[in-house]
Amino acid sequence: MSVQFDFKDLGLIDYKEAWDLQEQLFEEVVAAKLYNRENPAAKKPVVNHLLFCEHPHVFTLGKSGAPSNLLITDELLEKIEARFYKINRGGDITYHGPGQIVGYPIFDLEALGIGIKEYIHLLEEALISALADLGIRASRLEGATGVWLDVDQPQKARKISAIGVRASRFVSMHGFAFNVNTNLEYFRHINPCGFIDKGVTSLEKELGAPQSMEAVKDLLFKKLSAAFGLTLA
């Protein structure tokens, strides 16, 4: 079954502004689902959404994360022009910034016929497939979400895409961060996703040159659409 969705590329947008938009769209999807449950003869369309964006420098801590994984003071946060938010997704701490594609799917998982574990699996699968098209072999790391390189060599294992999601009433929000031309120095200020012994990488670092953000966005859009059986409304 094909599920329709709306797509928006928000460009460079403040993290809190994008979070507020996600919350608004999430509430609209949940409200439409509840209305349809109570009014089966007069159903409203449930609109799924996929948002792409980049953020100014920001660190976000998931609800299960440890604040100690932010390794710098408020004064240094201000000095490096970064912000910090505690948010309602799963996972620990991560960094968002320019040169990184952040994807926020607000999907009705019931309409897609999947649960949260399969949803995360399909997100990872889409990102792994995109990397394969770019000539990079990626995979999952046992016991961790996201997409990793060289997982069979513990001393070299490094993350190229983080995933942290929230789902309520089988509607998703938050999503993934895919490092393209990301300034990796900012990851030195955190224990990424709570790990103290794993590295972080980007397409630019792996391929030896800056990459086209638009080309990578197009690739991710196609892979996500195929993975979830989505049709652009």
C-alpha positions, 0 to 999 in steps of 0.5 A: 500500500502506498501512503501519501505525504507532504515534503518540505525542505526548511533550509537552515532553521533554528532548532526550536522553530523546527521542533515547534513545527514538528509538534504542530504537525504531530498534533494535527496527525494525532487529532485527525486519527482520533477524529476518524476513530470517533467518526468512521462515516466522515473521515478526515485525511491523515497527512504524513509529513517529511521535513528536511533541514539544517540547524545552526550549532545545537546540542540536543539531549534525549529523555533517557540521556545523561546531562554529563555527556555534554562536556562543556560549560554554558560559557563555552557553549556561548563562545562556540555559538551553540545552544543546548536543549533537553528534548522528548525524543529517545536516545542520548546526546547529539549535535546538529549543525550546518552541513548536516541533513536533518530529517523529521518524518511525522508518519502515521505508523498504523497507516504504514502497517509497522511498529516503532522497531520496524520504523527505526529499522527502515530508517537505518535501511534507507540511509545504509542504501543511500551510502551504498550508492555513494560508494560507502559500506555502512551497517548497524552496530549491535546495541545502538541505533543509527548507521555506522562504518567499520563495525567489525573493527571496534577501534575504527567504528564510527557513526555517520548518521544518528537516529533518535525518535519519539512515537505516540499513538503510533505517530512518529516525530524527530528522526535522523541526522546525516553528516555530509559536510558537518564540522566534526570538531563540535562532536568533541564537546559531547560523548556522541549518543553516550559513547565514549569509545566511538568516533563520528564521521561525515561524507566529506571526511570519508570521500575526501571532498565536500559533497553537494547537499542538494544531491544528497538530499535528493538521494535520501528523499528517494531512498526514504520514499522507497523504504516506506512505500511513500508517494508525494501528495 
